[in-house]
Amino acid sequence: MKTEREKMLAGEFYFAGDPDLSARRLRARTLFQAFNRTGEDEGERRAELLRQLFNLTGKVPWIEPPFYCDYGENIHLGENVFFNFNCIVLDVAEVFIGDRVLFASNVQLYTATHPVHPADRATFLEYGKPIRIGSDVWVGGGSVVCPGVTIGEGSVIGAGSVVTRDIPPMVVAVGNPCRVLRPITEADRVMPPR
């Protein structure tokens, strides 16, 4: 028989009030609240708190407090990831973030979802769908990435977008719902190639 955590990570209906899940959320809240209270001169303390929150052994991401998440342990981070102020990651399903991904302020990544029919929602069971964000993506301020979305490598999501479906690699996509505006080409370069 599967645990509620196993059901949650498999995208099945699960009970969020499960004692193990509640303890894991409390652990995450304790860590991110301590992180959010740190000062600019506490770089090593910040790094240690983030190592614990994300179960990291490698390089620590650059995160501007405040930062919020459900579990932390379900967030898989590439190298040189940057979260600006006030980002939220609801990681009831796994969140995969590539290298050199930039999140502007107030970006929200939601893997959590609920049944549409009110009778089903009344059971208080929920489920999640993973989010995948490729390397070299930039997500503009105030954007929301919905459950189950993949954003392709190198793409830019315009500020205030609501990403409800997959976005291909190397495009600029904007709006609510977020739609591809155009491809990213060599004409977009402002600096000479290295």
C-alpha positions in Angstrom: 0.0 0.0 0.0 1.4 3.4 -1.0 2.1 6.1 1.5 0.4 9.5 1.1 3.8 10.9 0.1 4.2 8.2 -2.6 0.7 9.0 -3.9 1.5 12.7 -3.9 4.7 12.3 -5.9 3.0 9.9 -8.3 0.4 12.5 -9.2 -2.4 10.5 -7.5 -5.1 11.8 -5.1 -3.6 12.1 -1.6 -4.5 13.5 1.8 -2.4 16.5 2.6 -3.3 16.3 6.3 -1.2 13.1 6.5 1.1 13.3 9.6 4.2 12.6 7.6 3.4 15.2 5.0 2.4 17.7 7.7 5.8 17.1 9.4 7.6 17.6 6.1 5.8 20.9 5.4 6.6 22.1 9.0 10.3 21.3 8.4 10.2 23.4 5.2 8.4 26.3 6.8 10.8 26.3 9.7 13.8 26.4 7.3 12.4 29.1 4.9 11.1 31.3 7.7 14.6 31.2 9.3 16.1 32.0 5.8 13.6 34.8 5.3 14.8 36.4 8.6 18.5 36.4 7.7 20.3 39.6 6.9 22.5 40.5 4.0 25.6 39.8 6.1 24.6 36.2 6.8 25.6 34.6 3.6 26.9 31.4 5.1 23.8 30.9 7.3 21.6 31.5 4.3 23.5 28.9 2.3 23.3 26.3 5.1 19.5 26.9 5.4 19.0 26.4 1.7 21.2 23.3 1.7 18.9 21.8 4.3 15.7 23.0 2.6 16.5 21.6 -0.8 18.7 18.7 0.4 21.6 20.1 -1.6 25.1 18.7 -1.8 26.3 21.0 -4.6 26.2 24.7 -5.3 23.5 26.8 -3.5 21.1 28.9 -5.6 20.9 32.6 -5.2 17.6 33.4 -3.6 16.5 36.8 -2.4 14.2 36.5 0.7 11.4 36.1 1.2 11.0 32.7 -0.5 8.2 30.2 0.2 7.6 26.6 -0.7 5.6 23.5 0.5 8.4 20.9 0.9 11.6 22.1 -0.7 12.8 18.5 -1.0 10.7 18.1 -4.3 12.5 21.0 -6.0 15.5 19.9 -8.1 17.8 22.8 -9.0 20.4 23.1 -11.6 23.5 25.3 -11.3 23.3 29.1 -11.0 19.6 29.4 -10.4 18.3 32.8 -9.2 15.0 33.6 -7.5 14.3 37.3 -6.9 12.2 38.6 -4.0 8.9 36.9 -3.0 8.8 33.8 -5.1 6.6 30.8 -4.2 7.0 27.2 -5.3 4.2 24.8 -4.3 6.1 21.6 -4.8 3.6 18.8 -4.0 4.9 17.3 -7.3 8.4 17.5 -8.4 9.8 20.8 -9.9 12.8 20.4 -12.2 14.7 23.6 -12.8 17.7 23.7 -15.2 20.9 25.7 -15.1 21.1 29.5 -15.2 17.3 29.9 -14.8 16.2 33.4 -13.7 13.0 34.0 -11.8 12.0 37.7 -11.4 10.1 38.9 -8.3 6.7 37.4 -7.4 7.0 34.4 -9.7 4.8 31.5 -8.6 5.2 27.8 -9.6 2.2 25.7 -8.7 2.3 22.0 -9.0 -0.7 21.6 -6.7 -4.2 21.2 -8.1 -7.6 20.1 -7.0 -10.6 18.4 -8.5 -12.9 20.7 -10.6 -16.2 19.3 -9.3 -17.2 20.7 -5.9 -18.4 17.3 -4.6 -14.9 15.8 -5.3 -13.2 18.9 -3.8 -15.2 18.3 -0.6 -13.2 15.2 0.0 -10.1 17.4 0.6 -8.1 15.1 -1.6 -5.7 16.9 -3.9 -3.0 15.9 -6.5 -0.1 17.5 -8.3 1.5 17.6 -11.7 5.3 18.2 -12.1 6.7 21.4 -13.6 9.8 21.3 -15.8 11.8 24.4 -16.7 14.8 24.0 -19.1 18.2 25.7 -18.7 18.6 29.3 -19.6 15.0 30.3 -19.1 13.9 33.7 -17.8 10.5 34.0 -16.1 9.3 37.6 -15.8 7.9 39.2 -12.7 4.5 38.2 -11.4 4.2 35.2 -13.7 2.4 32.1 -12.7 3.4 28.6 -14.0 0.5 26.1 -13.6 0.6 22.4 -12.8 2.1 20.1 -15.4 3.8 22.8 -17.5 7.1 22.4 -19.3 9.0 25.5 -20.4 11.6 24.7 -23.0 15.3 25.6 -22.8 16.3 29.3 -23.5 12.8 30.7 -23.5 11.6 34.0 -22.0 8.2 34.2 -20.2 7.0 37.8 -20.2 6.1 39.6 -16.9 2.6 38.9 -15.6 2.1 35.8 -17.8 0.0 32.8 -16.7 1.6 29.7 -18.2 -1.2 27.1 -18.6 0.4 24.9 -21.3 3.9 23.9 -22.5 6.2 26.5 -24.0 8.7 25.3 -26.6 12.4 26.1 -26.5 13.9 29.4 -27.6 10.8 31.5 -27.8 9.4 34.7 -26.2 6.0 33.9 -24.7 3.6 36.3 -23.0 0.1 36.8 -21.8 -2.8 35.3 -19.9 -3.0 32.6 -21.1 0.7 32.6 -22.1 1.2 32.2 -25.8 4.3 32.2 -28.0 5.0 35.7 -29.4 8.0 34.9 -31.5 11.2 32.8 -31.7 14.5 34.0 -30.1 17.1 34.5 -32.9 20.6 35.8 -33.4 19.0 39.2 -34.0 18.2 39.3 -30.2 21.8 39.4 -29.3 23.0 42.6 -27.8 26.5 41.4 -26.8 29.1 39.9 -29.1 29.4 36.0 -28.8 32.0 34.8 -26.3 
